[in-house]
Amino acid sequence: MFYLVLAIHVLVCIFLVIVILLQQGKSADLAGAFGGQGSQTAFGPRGAANVLTRITTWCAVIFMLTSIGLTILMQKRTGGHSVLEGTGTTQSTPAKK
């Protein structure tokens, strides 16, 4: 089960990077390069969410769910042990004057 969730997580990560890089920026025209908005509204020219935006949203949701799932599965797999459980604590004594 752990490896299945891990494989889904890695695939979603790669797909999410590709989908984000394919999207056009909010001010991708020449006026946006110099900070001007022209005659656009305050929130930009984007109206309804297009297909890439919806895919990005769903990939982000799947990414978060698989991250939480991997955390839970890894905790069950290791028995909830800490990485620092086997190390001893050292206390330093104050220097004498």
Contact map, one row per residue, 1 for C-alpha under 8 A:
1111100000000000000000000000000000000000000000000000000000000000000000000000000000000000000000000
1111110000000000000000000000000000000000000000000000000000000000000001001100000000000000000000000
1111111000000000000000000000000000000000000000000000000000000000000000000000000000000000000000000
1111111100000000000000000000000000000000000000000000000000000000000000000000000000000000000000000
1111111110000000000000000000000000000000000000000000000000000000010011000000000000000000000000000
0111111111000000000000000000000000000000000000000000000000000000010001000000000000000000000000000
0011111111100000000000000000000000000000000000000000000000000000000000000000000000000000000000000
0001111111110000000000000000000000000000000000000000000000000000010000000000000000000000000000000
0000111111111000000000000000000000000000000000000000000000000110011000000000000000000000000000000
0000011111111100000000000000000000000000000000000000000000000000000000000000000000000000000000000
0000001111111110000000000000000000000000000000000000000000000000000000000000000000000000000000000
0000000111111111000000000000000000000000000000000000000000100110000000000000000000000000000000000
0000000011111111100000000000000000000000000000000000000000000010000000000000000000000000000000000
0000000001111111110000000000000000000000000000000000000000000000000000000000000000000000000000000
0000000000111111111000000000000000000000000000000000000000100000000000000000000000000000000000000
0000000000011111111100000000000000000000000000000000000100110000000000000000000000000000000000000
0000000000001111111110000000000000000000000000000000000000000000000000000000000000000000000000000
0000000000000111111111000000000000000000000000000000000000000000000000000000000000000000000000000
0000000000000011111111100000000000000000000000000001001100000000000000000000000000000000000000000
0000000000000001111111100000000000000000000000000000000100000000000000000000000000000000000000000
0000000000000000111111100000000000000000000000000000000000000000000000000000000000000000000000000
0000000000000000011111110000000000000000000000000000000000000000000000000000000000000000000000000
0000000000000000001111111000000000000000000000000001100000000000000000000000000000000000000000000
0000000000000000000001111101000000000000000000000000000000000000000000000000000000000000000000000
0000000000000000000000111111000000000000000000000000000000000000000000000000000000000000000000000
0000000000000000000000011111000000000000000111000000000000000000000000000000000000000000000000000
0000000000000000000000001111101110001000000100000000000000000000000000000000000000000000000000000
0000000000000000000000011111110110000000000000000000000000000000000000000000000000000000000000000
0000000000000000000000000011111110000000000000000000000000000000000000000000000000000000000000000
0000000000000000000000000001111111000000000000000000000000000000000000000000000000000000000000000
0000000000000000000000000010111111111100000000000000000000000000000000000000000000000000000000000
0000000000000000000000000011111111111000000000000000000000000000000000000000000000000000000000000
0000000000000000000000000011111111110000000000000000000000000000000000000000000000000000000000000
0000000000000000000000000000011111110000000000000000000000000000000000000000000000000000000000000
0000000000000000000000000000001111111000000000000000000000000000000000000000000000000000000000000
0000000000000000000000000000001111111100000000000000000000000000000000000000000000000000000000000
0000000000000000000000000010001100111111000100000000000000000000000000000000000000000000000000000
0000000000000000000000000000001000011111000000000000000000000000000000000000000000000000000000000
0000000000000000000000000000000000001111100000000000000000000000000000000000000000000000000000000
0000000000000000000000000000000000001111111110000000000000000000000000000000000000000000000000000
0000000000000000000000000000000000000011111110000000000000000000000000000000000000000000000000000
0000000000000000000000000000000000000001111100000000000000000000000000000000000000000000000000000
0000000000000000000000000000000000000001111111000000000000000000000000000000000000000000000000000
0000000000000000000000000110000000001001111111000000000000000000000000000000000000000000000000000
0000000000000000000000000100000000000001101111100000000000000000000000000000000000000000000000000
0000000000000000000000000100000000000000001111111000000000000000000000000000000000000000000000000
0000000000000000000000000000000000000000000011111000000000000000000000000000000000000000000000000
0000000000000000000000000000000000000000000001111100000000000000000000000000000000000000000000000
0000000000000000000000000000000000000000000001111110110000000000000000000000000000000000000000000
0000000000000000000000000000000000000000000000011111110000000000000000000000000000000000000000000
0000000000000000000000000000000000000000000000001111111000000000000000000000000000000000000000000
0000000000000000001000100000000000000000000000000111111100000000000000000000000000000000000000000
0000000000000000000000100000000000000000000000001111111110000000000000000000000000000000000000000
0000000000000000000000000000000000000000000000001111111111000000000000000000000000000000000000000
0000000000000000001000000000000000000000000000000011111111100000000000000000000000000000000000000
0000000000000001001100000000000000000000000000000001111111110000000000000000000000000000000000000
0000000000000000000000000000000000000000000000000000111111111000000000000000000000000000000000000
0000000000000000000000000000000000000000000000000000011111111100000000000000000000000000000000000
0000000000010011000000000000000000000000000000000000001111111110000000000000000000000000000000000
0000000000000001000000000000000000000000000000000000000111111111000000000000000000000000000000000
0000000000000000000000000000000000000000000000000000000011111111100000000000000000000000000000000
0000000010010000000000000000000000000000000000000000000001111111110000000000000000000000000000000
0000000010011000000000000000000000000000000000000000000000111111111000000000000000000000000000000
0000000000000000000000000000000000000000000000000000000000011111111100000000000000000000000000000
0000000000000000000000000000000000000000000000000000000000001111111110000000000000000000000000000
0000110110000000000000000000000000000000000000000000000000000111111111000000000000000000000000000
0000000010000000000000000000000000000000000000000000000000000011111111100000000000000000000000000
0000000000000000000000000000000000000000000000000000000000000001111111110000000000000000000000000
0000100000000000000000000000000000000000000000000000000000000000111111111000000000000000000000000
0100110000000000000000000000000000000000000000000000000000000000011111111100000000000000000000000
0000000000000000000000000000000000000000000000000000000000000000001111111110000000000000000000000
0000000000000000000000000000000000000000000000000000000000000000000111111111000000000000000000000
0100000000000000000000000000000000000000000000000000000000000000000011111111100000000000000000000
0100000000000000000000000000000000000000000000000000000000000000000001111111110000000000000000000
0000000000000000000000000000000000000000000000000000000000000000000000111111111110000000000000000
0000000000000000000000000000000000000000000000000000000000000000000000011111111100000000000000000
0000000000000000000000000000000000000000000000000000000000000000000000001111111100000000000000000
0000000000000000000000000000000000000000000000000000000000000000000000000111111110000000000000000
0000000000000000000000000000000000000000000000000000000000000000000000000011111110000000000000000
0000000000000000000000000000000000000000000000000000000000000000000000000011111111000000000000000
0000000000000000000000000000000000000000000000000000000000000000000000000010011111101000000000000
0000000000000000000000000000000000000000000000000000000000000000000000000000000111111000000000000
0000000000000000000000000000000000000000000000000000000000000000000000000000000011111100000000000
0000000000000000000000000000000000000000000000000000000000000000000000000000000001111110000000000
0000000000000000000000000000000000000000000000000000000000000000000000000000000011111110000000000
0000000000000000000000000000000000000000000000000000000000000000000000000000000000111111000000000
0000000000000000000000000000000000000000000000000000000000000000000000000000000000011111100000000
0000000000000000000000000000000000000000000000000000000000000000000000000000000000000111110000000
0000000000000000000000000000000000000000000000000000000000000000000000000000000000000011111000000
0000000000000000000000000000000000000000000000000000000000000000000000000000000000000001111100000
0000000000000000000000000000000000000000000000000000000000000000000000000000000000000000111110000
0000000000000000000000000000000000000000000000000000000000000000000000000000000000000000011111000
0000000000000000000000000000000000000000000000000000000000000000000000000000000000000000001111100
0000000000000000000000000000000000000000000000000000000000000000000000000000000000000000000111110
0000000000000000000000000000000000000000000000000000000000000000000000000000000000000000000011111
0000000000000000000000000000000000000000000000000000000000000000000000000000000000000000000001111
0000000000000000000000000000000000000000000000000000000000000000000000000000000000000000000000111
